[in-house]
């Protein structure tokens, strides 16, 4: 009689069968490919944190918020350093030079620093860094 009970369990999909899944077996979405090299992404993030970047519409409260955020630049810089440490660990001279070439203004106050950073790598090396992310 015990043998008949075991047959029923196995035949009915009893304890040996896996429970039916209520979730759909969808393939997980692939993460979006990065648009910028890690060093450039970190530089753009710092610019956003410091209130730079794209101009805001007139009459908005964004200028007041940007001014308030500049009152504590050490705190902003500390936050940025914590979130950008992975990018710095994998940075290469070519990556830094390519980032400087694209993000620093050649006629602005950082022109001399930009020229020094761009000179760290040859033209072909800087172009190769950007081609990896296109």
N, CA, C and O atoms as a printed pandas DataFrame, in Angstrom:
     atom_number atom_name residue_name chain_id  residue_number  x_coord  y_coord  z_coord
0              1         N          UNK        A               1    0.817   -1.179    0.000
1              2        CA          UNK        A               1    0.000    0.000    0.000
2              3         C          UNK        A               1    0.868    1.253    0.000
3              4         O          UNK        A               1    0.509    2.258   -0.613
4              5         N          UNK        A               2    1.999    1.197    0.679
5              6        CA          UNK        A               2    2.918    2.321    0.708
6              7         C          UNK        A               2    3.482    2.576   -0.680
7              8         O          UNK        A               2    3.745    3.724   -1.038
8              9         N          UNK        A               3    3.672    1.515   -1.471
9             10        CA          UNK        A               3    4.197    1.663   -2.820
10            11         C          UNK        A               3    3.219    2.402   -3.710
11            12         O          UNK        A               3    3.637    3.177   -4.570
12            13         N          UNK        A               4    1.912    2.180   -3.522
13            14        CA          UNK        A               4    0.908    2.863   -4.325
14            15         C          UNK        A               4    0.890    4.367   -4.031
15            16         O          UNK        A               4    0.697    5.175   -4.940
16            17         N          UNK        A               5    1.090    4.739   -2.765
17            18        CA          UNK        A               5    1.095    6.154   -2.411
18            19         C          UNK        A               5    2.279    6.861   -3.058
19            20         O          UNK        A               5    2.153    7.991   -3.529
20            21         N          UNK        A               6    3.456    6.178   -3.079
21            22        CA          UNK        A               6    4.629    6.782   -3.703
22            23         C          UNK        A               6    4.424    6.965   -5.196
23            24         O          UNK        A               6    4.851    7.970   -5.764
24            25         N          UNK        A               7    3.764    5.989   -5.844
25            26        CA          UNK        A               7    3.511    6.101   -7.281
26            27         C          UNK        A               7    2.617    7.290   -7.582
27            28         O          UNK        A               7    2.819    7.996   -8.569
28            29         N          UNK        A               8    1.613    7.510   -6.714
29            30        CA          UNK        A               8    0.714    8.633   -6.935
30            31         C          UNK        A               8    1.471    9.967   -6.822
31            32         O          UNK        A               8    1.246   10.884   -7.612
32            33         N          UNK        A               9    2.363   10.063   -5.836
33            34        CA          UNK        A               9    3.112   11.298   -5.677
34            35         C          UNK        A               9    3.978   11.565   -6.892
35            36         O          UNK        A               9    4.011   12.686   -7.398
36            37         N          UNK        A              10    4.687   10.532   -7.371
37            38        CA          UNK        A              10    5.557   10.699   -8.523
38            39         C          UNK        A              10    4.754   10.933   -9.794
39            40         O          UNK        A              10    5.148   11.742  -10.633
40            41         N          UNK        A              11    3.662   10.252   -9.942
41            42        CA          UNK        A              11    2.850   10.370  -11.147
42            43         C          UNK        A              11    2.127   11.689  -11.227
43            44         O          UNK        A              11    1.909   12.206  -12.323
44            45         N          UNK        A              12    1.748   12.252  -10.090
45            46        CA          UNK        A              12    1.028   13.519  -10.071
46            47         C          UNK        A              12    1.963   14.726  -10.060
47            48         O          UNK        A              12    1.497   15.865  -10.052
48            49         N          UNK        A              13    3.247   14.495  -10.059
49            50        CA          UNK        A              13    4.168   15.629   -9.963
50            51         C          UNK        A              13    4.239   16.119   -8.538
51            52         O          UNK        A              13    4.219   17.324   -8.289
52            53         N          UNK        A              14    4.321   15.201   -7.603
53            54        CA          UNK        A              14    4.322   15.523   -6.182
54            55         C          UNK        A              14    5.569   16.256   -5.754
55            56         O          UNK        A              14    6.003   17.203   -6.409
56            57         N          UNK        A              15    6.141   15.817   -4.658
57            58        CA          UNK        A              15    7.240   16.535   -4.036
58            59         C          UNK        A              15    8.506   16.533   -4.885
59            60         O          UNK        A              15    9.336   17.431   -4.749
60            61         N          UNK        A              16    8.670   15.534   -5.764
61            62        CA          UNK        A              16    9.879   15.456   -6.581
62            63         C          UNK        A              16    9.888   16.477   -7.716
63            64         O          UNK        A              16   10.959   16.870   -8.178
64            65         N          UNK        A              17    8.741   16.902   -8.161
65            66        CA          UNK        A              17    8.658   17.842   -9.276
66            67         C          UNK        A              17    8.868   19.262   -8.756
67            68         O          UNK        A              17    8.414   19.582   -7.658
68            69         N          UNK        A              18    9.540   20.113   -9.515
69            70        CA          UNK        A              18    9.736   21.498   -9.073
70            71         C          UNK        A              18    8.412   22.247   -9.099
71            72         O          UNK        A              18    7.554   21.968   -9.936
72            73         N          UNK        A              19    8.242   23.197   -8.183
73            74        CA          UNK        A              19    6.986   23.956   -8.153
74            75         C          UNK        A              19    6.866   24.805   -9.414
75            76         O          UNK        A              19    7.866   25.300   -9.935
76            77         N          UNK        A              20    5.640   24.972   -9.900
77            78        CA          UNK        A              20    5.465   25.803  -11.096
78            79         C          UNK        A              20    5.836   27.243  -10.788
79            80         O          UNK        A              20    5.545   27.754   -9.706
80            81         N          UNK        A              21    6.473   27.884  -11.738
81            82        CA          UNK        A              21    6.922   29.256  -11.553
82            83         C          UNK        A              21    5.845   30.209  -12.027
83            84         O          UNK        A              21    5.270   30.030  -13.101
84            85         N          UNK        A              22    5.575   31.225  -11.216
85            86        CA          UNK        A              22    4.592   32.219  -11.613
86            87         C          UNK        A              22    5.243   33.363  -12.394
87            88         O          UNK        A              22    4.552   34.182  -13.001
88            89         N          UNK        A              23    6.585   33.412  -12.373
89            90        CA          UNK        A              23    7.288   34.463  -13.100
90            91         C          UNK        A              23    7.484   34.053  -14.553
91            92         O          UNK        A              23    7.609   32.872  -14.876
92            93         N          UNK        A              24    7.506   35.051  -15.410
93            94        CA          UNK        A              24    7.799   34.791  -16.807
94            95         C          UNK        A              24    9.295   34.623  -16.963
95            96         O          UNK        A              24   10.070   35.276  -16.263
96            97         N          UNK        A              25    9.705   33.771  -17.855
97            98        CA          UNK        A              25   11.123   33.533  -18.095
98            99         C          UNK        A              25   11.640   34.505  -19.143
99           100         O          UNK        A              25   12.097   34.102  -20.213
100          101         N          UNK        A              26   11.562   35.786  -18.821
101          102        CA          UNK        A              26   12.087   36.801  -19.726
102          103         C          UNK        A              26   13.587   36.913  -19.523
103          104         O          UNK        A              26   14.093   36.780  -18.408
104          105         N          UNK        A              27   14.277   37.157  -20.604
105          106        CA          UNK        A              27   15.716   37.379  -20.507
106          107         C          UNK        A              27   15.935   38.737  -19.846
107          108         O          UNK        A              27   15.240   39.700  -20.170
108          109         N          UNK        A              28   16.898   38.826  -18.918
109          110        CA          UNK        A              28   17.133   40.122  -18.280
110          111         C          UNK        A              28   17.607   41.141  -19.302
111          112         O          UNK        A              28   18.344   40.823  -20.235
112          113         N          UNK        A              29   17.165   42.374  -19.099
113          114        CA          UNK        A              29   17.535   43.437  -20.023
114          115         C          UNK        A              29   19.029   43.713  -19.908
115          116         O          UNK        A              29   19.567   43.831  -18.807
116          117         N          UNK        A              30   19.676   43.812  -21.028
117          118        CA          UNK        A              30   21.114   44.100  -21.034
118          119         C          UNK        A              30   21.326   45.552  -20.630
119          120         O          UNK        A              30   20.573   46.427  -21.057
120          121         N          UNK        A              31   22.345   45.822  -19.808
121          122        CA          UNK        A              31   22.583   47.213  -19.427
122          123         C          UNK        A              31   22.985   48.043  -20.636
123          124         O          UNK        A              31   23.616   47.555  -21.573
124          125         N          UNK        A              32   22.607   49.288  -20.585
125          126        CA          UNK        A              32   22.912   50.184  -21.705
126          127         C          UNK        A              32   24.425   50.376  -21.810
127          128         O          UNK        A              32   25.121   50.475  -20.799
128          129         N          UNK        A              33   24.911   50.426  -23.019
129          130        CA          UNK        A              33   26.341   50.630  -23.243
130          131         C          UNK        A              33   26.700   52.060  -22.835
131          132         O          UNK        A              33   25.947   52.992  -23.120
132          133         N          UNK        A              34   27.840   52.239  -22.172
133          134        CA          UNK        A              34   28.212   53.590  -21.760
134          135         C          UNK        A              34   28.460   54.482  -22.966
135          136         O          UNK        A              34   29.005   54.043  -23.978
136          137         N          UNK        A              35   28.052   55.743  -22.844
137          138        CA          UNK        A              35   28.218   56.695  -23.947
138          139         C          UNK        A              35   29.573   57.365  -23.919
139          140         O          UNK        A              35   30.043   57.865  -24.941
140          141         N          UNK        A              36   30.214   57.380  -22.741
141          142        CA          UNK        A              36   31.491   58.063  -22.573
142          143         C          UNK        A              36   32.471   57.136  -21.867
143          144         O          UNK        A              36   32.058   56.252  -21.116
144          145         N          UNK        A              37   33.766   57.332  -22.102
145          146        CA          UNK        A              37   34.763   56.589  -21.323
146          147         C          UNK        A              37   34.611   56.922  -19.837
147          148         O          UNK        A              37   34.092   57.986  -19.502
148          149         N          UNK        A              38   35.052   56.037  -18.943
149          150        CA          UNK        A              38   34.847   56.257  -17.503
150          151         C          UNK        A              38   35.399   57.577  -16.977
151          152         O          UNK        A              38   34.765   58.214  -16.137
152          153         N          UNK        A              39   36.562   57.997  -17.452
153          154        CA          UNK        A              39   37.144   59.249  -16.967
154          155         C          UNK        A              39   36.277   60.430  -17.392
155          156         O          UNK        A              39   36.054   61.351  -16.606
156          157         N          UNK        A              40   35.796   60.409  -18.608
157          158        CA          UNK        A              40   34.950   61.503  -19.086
158          159         C          UNK        A              40   33.611   61.516  -18.355
159          160         O          UNK        A              40   33.092   62.587  -18.040
160          161         N          UNK        A              41   33.053   60.355  -18.086
161          162        CA          UNK        A              41   31.795   60.291  -17.340
162          163         C          UNK        A              41   31.976   60.878  -15.939
163          164         O          UNK        A              41   31.100   61.587  -15.444
164          165         N          UNK        A              42   33.108   60.586  -15.305
165          166        CA          UNK        A              42   33.381   61.142  -13.977
166          167         C          UNK        A              42   33.535   62.663  -14.046
167          168         O          UNK        A              42   33.056   63.371  -13.160
168          169         N          UNK        A              43   34.193   63.167  -15.078
169          170        CA          UNK        A              43   34.363   64.613  -15.234
170          171         C          UNK        A              43   33.017   65.297  -15.446
171          172         O          UNK        A              43   32.762   66.358  -14.877
172          173         N          UNK        A              44   32.173   64.706  -16.244
173          174        CA          UNK        A              44   30.839   65.288  -16.482
174          175         C          UNK        A              44   29.993   65.260  -15.209
175          176         O          UNK        A              44   29.228   66.189  -14.950
176          177         N          UNK        A              45   30.130   64.193  -14.415
177          178        CA          UNK        A              45   29.399   64.094  -13.164
178          179         C          UNK        A              45   29.839   65.200  -12.197
179          180         O          UNK        A              45   28.999   65.808  -11.533
180          181         N          UNK        A              46   31.132   65.461  -12.114
181          182        CA          UNK        A              46   31.624   66.525  -11.244
182          183         C          UNK        A              46   31.097   67.881  -11.702
183          184         O          UNK        A              46   30.712   68.711  -10.878
184          185         N          UNK        A              47   31.081   68.102  -12.989
185          186        CA          UNK        A              47   30.561   69.374  -13.514
186          187         C          UNK        A              47   29.092   69.556  -13.127
187          188         O          UNK        A              47   28.681   70.648  -12.735
188          189         N          UNK        A              48   28.303   68.479  -13.240
189          190        CA          UNK        A              48   26.891   68.559  -12.849
190          191         C          UNK        A              48   26.750   68.829  -11.353
191          192         O          UNK        A              48   25.921   69.642  -10.942
192          193         N          UNK        A              49   27.564   68.145  -10.531
193          194        CA          UNK        A              49   27.474   68.335   -9.085
194          195         C          UNK        A              49   27.824   69.756   -8.667
195          196         O          UNK        A              49   27.259   70.286   -7.710
196          197         N          UNK        A              50   28.757   70.369   -9.385
197          198        CA          UNK        A              50   29.169   71.733   -9.049
198          199         C          UNK        A              50   28.261   72.789   -9.663
199          200         O          UNK        A              50   28.498   73.984   -9.491
200          201         N          UNK        A              51   27.227   72.361  -10.377
201          202        CA          UNK        A              51   26.258   73.310  -10.917
202          203         C          UNK        A              51   26.585   73.795  -12.305
203          204         O          UNK        A              51   25.922   74.710  -12.794
204          205         N          UNK        A              52   27.569   73.230  -12.961
205          206        CA          UNK        A              52   27.919   73.632  -14.322
206          207         C          UNK        A              52   27.122   72.837  -15.331
207          208         O          UNK        A              52   26.156   72.156  -14.986
208          209         N          UNK        A              53   27.530   72.929  -16.558
209          210        CA          UNK        A              53   26.864   72.147  -17.595
210          211         C          UNK        A              53   25.854   72.962  -18.351
211          212         O          UNK        A              53   26.108   74.114  -18.703
212          213         N          UNK        A              54   24.713   72.371  -18.600
213          214        CA          UNK        A              54   23.702   72.994  -19.438
214          215         C          UNK        A              54   23.013   74.135  -18.692
215          216         O          UNK        A              54   22.715   74.009  -17.504
216          217         N          UNK        A              55   22.758   75.256  -19.390
217          218        CA          UNK        A              55   22.079   76.377  -18.746
218          219         C          UNK        A              55   20.633   76.024  -18.423
219          220         O          UNK        A              55   19.993   75.250  -19.135
220          221         N          UNK        A              56   20.132   76.601  -17.342
221          222        CA          UNK        A              56   18.749   76.336  -16.936
222          223         C          UNK        A              56   17.834   77.412  -17.502
223          224         O          UNK        A              56   18.297   78.499  -17.850
224          225         N          UNK        A              57   16.539   77.121  -17.598
225          226        CA          UNK        A              57   15.597   78.116  -18.119
226          227         C          UNK        A              57   15.516   79.323  -17.185
227          228         O          UNK        A              57   15.690   79.197  -15.973
228          229         N          UNK        A              58   15.248   80.502  -17.772
229          230        CA          UNK        A              58   15.175   81.742  -16.998
230          231         C          UNK        A              58   14.006   81.691  -16.021
231          232         O          UNK        A              58   12.952   81.129  -16.319
232          233         N          UNK        A              59   14.213   82.286  -14.853
233          234        CA          UNK        A              59   13.140   82.353  -13.875
234          235         C          UNK        A              59   13.006   81.112  -13.020
235          236         O          UNK        A              59   12.078   81.029  -12.215
236          237         N          UNK        A              60   13.886   80.154  -13.161
237          238        CA          UNK        A              60   13.770   78.945  -12.347
238          239         C          UNK        A              60   14.576   79.104  -11.068
239          240         O          UNK        A              60   15.357   80.046  -10.932
240          241         N          UNK        A              61   14.389   78.196  -10.148
241          242        CA          UNK        A              61   15.096   78.232   -8.870
242          243         C          UNK        A              61   16.459   77.559   -8.960
243          244         O          UNK        A              61   17.146   77.429   -7.947
244          245         N          UNK        A              62   16.856   77.134  -10.137
245          246        CA          UNK        A              62   18.128   76.431  -10.308
246          247         C          UNK        A              62   19.337   77.294   -9.954
247          248         O          UNK        A              62   20.266   76.775   -9.336
248          249         N          UNK        A              63   19.381   78.597  -10.311
249          250        CA          UNK        A              63   20.545   79.400   -9.915
250          251         C          UNK        A              63   20.715   79.476   -8.399
251          252         O          UNK        A              63   21.842   79.450   -7.904
252          253         N          UNK        A              64   19.628   79.568   -7.668
253          254        CA          UNK        A              64   19.715   79.620   -6.209
254          255         C          UNK        A              64   20.229   78.284   -5.672
255          256         O          UNK        A              64   21.031   78.255   -4.739
256          257         N          UNK        A              65   19.769   77.189   -6.257
257          258        CA          UNK        A              65   20.223   75.871   -5.820
258          259         C          UNK        A              65   21.692   75.679   -6.151
259          260         O          UNK        A              65   22.437   75.106   -5.356
260          261         N          UNK        A              66   22.121   76.154   -7.320
261          262        CA          UNK        A              66   23.532   76.037   -7.704
262          263         C          UNK        A              66   24.415   76.858   -6.784
263          264         O          UNK        A              66   25.502   76.422   -6.403
264          265         N          UNK        A              67   23.948   78.054   -6.425
265          266        CA          UNK        A              67   24.728   78.900   -5.514
266          267         C          UNK        A              67   24.828   78.252   -4.143
267          268         O          UNK        A              67   25.884   78.295   -3.511
268          269         N          UNK        A              68   23.740   77.653   -3.680
269          270        CA          UNK        A              68   23.763   76.986   -2.379
270          271         C          UNK        A              68   24.688   75.781   -2.400
271          272         O          UNK        A              68   25.345   75.490   -1.401
272          273         N          UNK        A              69   24.751   75.072   -3.529
273          274        CA          UNK        A              69   25.614   73.896   -3.606
274          275         C          UNK        A              69   27.084   74.284   -3.631
275          276         O          UNK        A              69   27.937   73.500   -3.214
276          277         N          UNK        A              70   27.395   75.493   -4.119
277          278        CA          UNK        A              70   28.784   75.935   -4.168
278          279         C          UNK        A              70   29.292   76.399   -2.807
279          280         O          UNK        A              70   30.489   76.630   -2.638
280          281         N          UNK        A              71   28.398   76.536   -1.846
281          282        CA          UNK        A              71   28.836   76.937   -0.515
282          283         C          UNK        A              71   29.619   75.829    0.173
283          284         O          UNK        A              71   30.388   76.091    1.098
284          285         N          UNK        A              72   29.427   74.606   -0.271
285          286        CA          UNK        A              72   30.104   73.485    0.363
286          287         C          UNK        A              72   30.838   72.630   -0.670
287          288         O          UNK        A              72   30.542   71.442   -0.794
288          289         N          UNK        A              73   31.784   73.203   -1.412
289          290        CA          UNK        A              73   32.495   72.412   -2.412
290          291         C          UNK        A              73   33.283   71.233   -1.839
291          292         O          UNK        A              73   33.404   70.218   -2.524
292          293         N          UNK        A              74   33.829   71.314   -0.608
293          294        CA          UNK        A              74   34.521   70.121   -0.098
294          295         C          UNK        A              74   33.599   68.911    0.038
295          296         O          UNK        A              74   34.002   67.778   -0.228
296          297         N          UNK        A              75   32.366   69.160    0.452
297          298        CA          UNK        A              75   31.406   68.057    0.598
298          299         C          UNK        A              75   31.064   67.480   -0.783
299          300         O          UNK        A              75   30.963   66.264   -0.946
300          301         N          UNK        A              76   30.889   68.358   -1.765
301          302        CA          UNK        A              76   30.584   67.905   -3.128
302          303         C          UNK        A              76   31.755   67.105   -3.689
303          304         O          UNK        A              76   31.563   66.054   -4.300
304          305         N          UNK        A              77   32.960   67.608   -3.478
305          306        CA          UNK        A              77   34.146   66.912   -3.981
306          307         C          UNK        A              77   34.314   65.556   -3.315
307          308         O          UNK        A              77   34.695   64.590   -3.975
308          309         N          UNK        A              78   34.038   65.467   -2.022
309          310        CA          UNK        A              78   34.137   64.193   -1.309
310          311         C          UNK        A              78   33.138   63.184   -1.879
311          312         O          UNK        A              78   33.469   62.013   -2.068
312          313         N          UNK        A              79   31.937   63.638   -2.147
313          314        CA          UNK        A              79   30.920   62.760   -2.737
314          315         C          UNK        A              79   31.369   62.279   -4.118
315          316         O          UNK        A              79   31.215   61.103   -4.450
316          317         N          UNK        A              80   31.919   63.183   -4.912
317          318        CA          UNK        A              80   32.375   62.825   -6.257
318          319         C          UNK        A              80   33.534   61.840   -6.209
319          320         O          UNK        A              80   33.563   60.882   -6.982
320          321         N          UNK        A              81   34.492   62.064   -5.312
321          322        CA          UNK        A              81   35.635   61.153   -5.200
322          323         C          UNK        A              81   35.181   59.748   -4.818
323          324         O          UNK        A              81   35.734   58.765   -5.313
324          325         N          UNK        A              82   34.194   59.644   -3.955
325          326        CA          UNK        A              82   33.678   58.333   -3.565
326          327         C          UNK        A              82   33.002   57.601   -4.705
327          328         O          UNK        A              82   33.079   56.375   -4.790
328          329         N          UNK        A              83   32.343   58.334   -5.579
329          330        CA          UNK        A              83   31.626   57.691   -6.679
330          331         C          UNK        A              83   32.498   57.489   -7.912
331          332         O          UNK        A              83   32.101   56.770   -8.828
332          333         N          UNK        A              84   33.672   58.106   -7.956
333          334        CA          UNK        A              84   34.513   58.040   -9.151
334          335         C          UNK        A              84   35.791   57.236   -8.963
335          336         O          UNK        A              84   36.637   57.215   -9.857
336          337         N          UNK        A              85   35.949   56.585   -7.841
337          338        CA          UNK        A              85   37.201   55.880   -7.582
338          339         C          UNK        A              85   37.427   54.735   -8.560
339          340         O          UNK        A              85   38.575   54.432   -8.884
340          341         N          UNK        A              86   36.378   54.095   -9.035
341          342        CA          UNK        A              86   36.534   53.007  -10.003
342          343         C          UNK        A              86   37.066   53.507  -11.332
343          344         O          UNK        A              86   37.868   52.826  -11.971
344          345         N          UNK        A              87   36.638   54.674  -11.754
345          346        CA          UNK        A              87   37.111   55.246  -13.018
346          347         C          UNK        A              87   38.587   55.593  -12.924
347          348         O          UNK        A              87   39.331   55.398  -13.885
348          349         N          UNK        A              88   39.012   56.099  -11.795
349          350        CA          UNK        A              88   40.412   56.479  -11.630
350          351         C          UNK        A              88   41.323   55.263  -11.624
351          352         O          UNK        A              88   42.454   55.336  -12.104
352          353         N          UNK        A              89   40.852   54.158  -11.095
353          354        CA          UNK        A              89   41.664   52.948  -11.034
354          355         C          UNK        A              89   41.949   52.361  -12.407
355          356         O          UNK        A              89   42.973   51.703  -12.594
356          357         N          UNK        A              90   41.072   52.584  -13.360
357          358        CA          UNK        A              90   41.243   52.028  -14.707
358          359         C          UNK        A              90   41.680   53.081  -15.722
359          360         O          UNK        A              90   41.743   52.796  -16.918
360          361         N          UNK        A              91   41.980   54.284  -15.264
361          362        CA          UNK        A              91   42.333   55.375  -16.174
362          363         C          UNK        A              91   43.706   55.144  -16.798
363          364         O          UNK        A              91   44.626   54.645  -16.151
364          365         N          UNK        A              92   43.818   55.512  -18.048
365          366        CA          UNK        A              92   45.098   55.458  -18.760
366          367         C          UNK        A              92   45.463   56.877  -19.186
367          368         O          UNK        A              92   44.618   57.773  -19.170
368          369         N          UNK        A              93   46.714   57.075  -19.563
369          370        CA          UNK        A              93   47.112   58.402  -20.042
370          371         C          UNK        A              93   46.303   58.807  -21.265
371          372         O          UNK        A              93   45.898   59.963  -21.394
372          373         N          UNK        A              94   46.069   57.856  -22.159
373          374        CA          UNK        A              94   45.287   58.160  -23.358
374          375         C          UNK        A              94   43.856   58.542  -22.990
375          376         O          UNK        A              94   43.275   59.431  -23.612
376          377         N          UNK        A              95   43.285   57.880  -21.986
377          378        CA          UNK        A              95   41.927   58.196  -21.550
378          379         C          UNK        A              95   41.833   59.586  -20.941
379          380         O          UNK        A              95   40.876   60.316  -21.198
380          381         N          UNK        A              96   42.825   59.956  -20.134
381          382        CA          UNK        A              96   42.843   61.287  -19.526
382          383         C          UNK        A              96   43.019   62.356  -20.606
383          384         O          UNK        A              96   42.350   63.389  -20.581
384          385         N          UNK        A              97   43.927   62.098  -21.559
385          386        CA          UNK        A              97   44.164   63.063  -22.632
386          387         C          UNK        A              97   42.918   63.233  -23.505
387          388         O          UNK        A              97   42.570   64.351  -23.883
388          389         N          UNK        A              98   42.254   62.127  -23.822
389          390        CA          UNK        A              98   41.042   62.206  -24.644
390          391         C          UNK        A              98   39.936   62.956  -23.910
391          392         O          UNK        A              98   39.205   63.741  -24.514
392          393         N          UNK        A              99   39.815   62.715  -22.612
393          394        CA          UNK        A              99   38.805   63.410  -21.812
394          395         C          UNK        A              99   39.083   64.905  -21.779
395          396         O          UNK        A              99   38.165   65.708  -21.942
396          397         N          UNK        A             100   40.340   65.288  -21.569
397          398        CA          UNK        A             100   40.699   66.705  -21.525
398          399         C          UNK        A             100   40.416   67.382  -22.857
399          400         O          UNK        A             100   39.963   68.526  -22.898
400          401         N          UNK        A             101   40.684   66.677  -23.934
401          402        CA          UNK        A             101   40.472   67.248  -25.265
402          403         C          UNK        A             101   38.997   67.558  -25.505
403          404         O          UNK        A             101   38.671   68.570  -26.126
404          405         N          UNK        A             102   38.099   66.692  -25.016
405          406        CA          UNK        A             102   36.673   66.863  -25.272
406          407         C          UNK        A             102   35.961   67.721  -24.239
407          408         O          UNK        A             102   34.957   68.353  -24.568
408          409         N          UNK        A             103   36.443   67.768  -22.999
409          410        CA          UNK        A             103   35.662   68.455  -21.962
410          411         C          UNK        A             103   36.185   69.829  -21.572
411          412         O          UNK        A             103   35.407   70.662  -21.107
412          413         N          UNK        A             104   37.468   70.093  -21.744
413          414        CA          UNK        A             104   38.016   71.385  -21.325
414          415         C          UNK        A             104   37.988   72.376  -22.478
415          416         O          UNK        A             104   38.272   72.023  -23.623
416          417         N          UNK        A             105   37.647   73.608  -22.168
417          418        CA          UNK        A             105   37.533   74.671  -23.163
418          419         C          UNK        A             105   38.934   75.147  -23.570
419          420         O          UNK        A             105   39.703   75.593  -22.718
420          421         N          UNK        A             106   39.276   75.056  -24.878
421          422        CA          UNK        A             106   40.616   75.458  -25.306
422          423         C          UNK        A             106   40.871   76.962  -25.196
423          424         O          UNK        A             106   42.027   77.385  -25.211
424          425         N          UNK        A             107   39.832   77.769  -25.087
425          426        CA          UNK        A             107   40.024   79.213  -24.971
426          427         C          UNK        A             107   39.640   79.735  -23.593
427          428         O          UNK        A             107   39.643   80.945  -23.365
428          429         N          UNK        A             108   39.312   78.841  -22.684
429          430        CA          UNK        A             108   38.889   79.254  -21.351
430          431         C          UNK        A             108   40.056   79.319  -20.372
431          432         O          UNK        A             108   41.219   79.264  -20.769
432          433         N          UNK        A             109   39.729   79.438  -19.095
433          434        CA          UNK        A             109   40.770   79.559  -18.075
434          435         C          UNK        A             109   41.601   78.289  -17.897
435          436         O          UNK        A             109   42.676   78.335  -17.299
436          437         N          UNK        A             110   41.125   77.182  -18.397
437          438        CA          UNK        A             110   41.840   75.916  -18.239
438          439         C          UNK        A             110   42.608   75.531  -19.507
439          440         O          UNK        A             110   42.960   74.363  -19.676
440          441         N          UNK        A             111   42.871   76.481  -20.391
441          442        CA          UNK        A             111   43.512   76.180  -21.680
442          443         C          UNK        A             111   44.922   75.617  -21.508
443          444         O          UNK        A             111   45.295   74.681  -22.216
444          445         N          UNK        A             112   45.697   76.157  -20.600
445          446        CA          UNK        A             112   47.066   75.666  -20.408
446          447         C          UNK        A             112   47.054   74.243  -19.866
447          448         O          UNK        A             112   47.812   73.393  -20.333
448          449         N          UNK        A             113   46.201   73.980  -18.890
449          450        CA          UNK        A             113   46.078   72.626  -18.348
450          451         C          UNK        A             113   45.592   71.642  -19.390
451          452         O          UNK        A             113   46.042   70.497  -19.439
452          453         N          UNK        A             114   44.665   72.098  -20.227
453          454        CA          UNK        A             114   44.159   71.244  -21.307
454          455         C          UNK        A             114   45.290   70.866  -22.253
455          456         O          UNK        A             114   45.421   69.702  -22.633
456          457         N          UNK        A             115   46.107   71.844  -22.635
457          458        CA          UNK        A             115   47.215   71.568  -23.556
458          459         C          UNK        A             115   48.199   70.565  -22.955
459          460         O          UNK        A             115   48.691   69.679  -23.654
460          461         N          UNK        A             116   48.483   70.703  -21.665
461          462        CA          UNK        A             116   49.396   69.770  -21.004
462          463         C          UNK        A             116   48.819   68.345  -20.980
463          464         O          UNK        A             116   49.531   67.375  -21.237
464          465         N          UNK        A             117   47.535   68.238  -20.671
465          466        CA          UNK        A             117   46.905   66.918  -20.604
466          467         C          UNK        A             117   46.787   66.274  -21.982
467          468         O          UNK        A             117   46.996   65.069  -22.121
468          469         N          UNK        A             118   46.457   67.055  -22.987
469          470        CA          UNK        A             118   46.329   66.519  -24.347
470          471         C          UNK        A             118   47.681   66.024  -24.850
471          472         O          UNK        A             118   47.746   65.073  -25.630
472          473         N          UNK        A             119   48.752   66.662  -24.409
473          474        CA          UNK        A             119   50.090   66.261  -24.850
474          475         C          UNK        A             119   50.554   64.944  -24.228
475          476         O          UNK        A             119   51.603   64.427  -24.613
476          477         N          UNK        A             120   49.805   64.395  -23.283
477          478        CA          UNK        A             120   50.192   63.136  -22.642
478          479         C          UNK        A             120   50.145   61.939  -23.581
479          480         O          UNK        A             120   50.854   60.956  -23.368
480          481         N          UNK        A             121   49.319   62.014  -24.615
481          482        CA          UNK        A             121   49.144   60.863  -25.512
482          483         C          UNK        A             121   49.119   61.348  -26.963
483          484         O          UNK        A             121   48.784   62.498  -27.250
484          485         N          UNK        A             122   49.480   60.449  -27.854
485          486        CA          UNK        A             122   49.467   60.759  -29.283
486          487         C          UNK        A             122   48.031   60.855  -29.791
487          488         O          UNK        A             122   47.094   60.374  -29.153
488          489         N          UNK        A             123   47.882   61.491  -30.960
489          490        CA          UNK        A             123   46.548   61.670  -31.545
490          491         C          UNK        A             123   45.836   60.337  -31.734
491          492         O          UNK        A             123   44.655   60.217  -31.408
492          493         N          UNK        A             124   46.530   59.349  -32.250
493          494        CA          UNK        A             124   45.923   58.044  -32.511
494          495         C          UNK        A             124   45.445   57.357  -31.242
495          496         O          UNK        A             124   44.409   56.693  -31.257
496          497         N          UNK        A             125   46.177   57.503  -30.148
497          498        CA          UNK        A             125   45.766   56.892  -28.880
498          499         C          UNK        A             125   44.494   57.538  -28.346
499          500         O          UNK        A             125   43.602   56.846  -27.856
500          501         N          UNK        A             126   44.411   58.866  -28.439
501          502        CA          UNK        A             126   43.206   59.560  -27.965
502          503         C          UNK        A             126   41.997   59.178  -28.800
503          504         O          UNK        A             126   40.908   58.987  -28.259
504          505         N          UNK        A             127   42.172   59.065  -30.108
505          506        CA          UNK        A             127   41.061   58.674  -30.985
506          507         C          UNK        A             127   40.622   57.243  -30.716
507          508         O          UNK        A             127   39.433   56.936  -30.805
508          509         N          UNK        A             128   41.566   56.360  -30.387
509          510        CA          UNK        A             128   41.221   54.966  -30.107
510          511         C          UNK        A             128   40.356   54.842  -28.867
511          512         O          UNK        A             128   39.474   53.985  -28.806
512          513         N          UNK        A             129   40.601   55.698  -27.871
513          514        CA          UNK        A             129   39.793   55.678  -26.650
514          515         C          UNK        A             129   38.349   56.004  -26.982
515          516         O          UNK        A             129   37.440   55.326  -26.504
516          517         N          UNK        A             130   38.120   57.028  -27.792
517          518        CA          UNK        A             130   36.753   57.416  -28.127
518          519         C          UNK        A             130   36.084   56.370  -29.032
519          520         O          UNK        A             130   34.882   56.137  -28.902
520          521         N          UNK        A             131   36.818   55.750  -29.925
521          522        CA          UNK        A             131   36.234   54.756  -30.830
522          523         C          UNK        A             131   35.709   53.544  -30.071
523          524         O          UNK        A             131   34.783   52.881  -30.540
524          525         N          UNK        A             132   36.282   53.240  -28.907
525          526        CA          UNK        A             132   35.801   52.122  -28.104
526          527         C          UNK        A             132   34.372   52.360  -27.621
527          528         O          UNK        A             132   33.644   51.397  -27.379
528          529         N          UNK        A             133   33.953   53.616  -27.474
529          530        CA          UNK        A             133   32.647   53.932  -26.915
530          531         C          UNK        A             133   31.654   54.432  -27.959
531          532         O          UNK        A             133   30.583   54.925  -27.607
532          533         N          UNK        A             134   31.993   54.313  -29.217
533          534        CA          UNK        A             134   31.046   54.732  -30.260
534          535         C          UNK        A             134   30.386   53.548  -30.890
535          536         O          UNK        A             134   29.559   53.707  -31.787
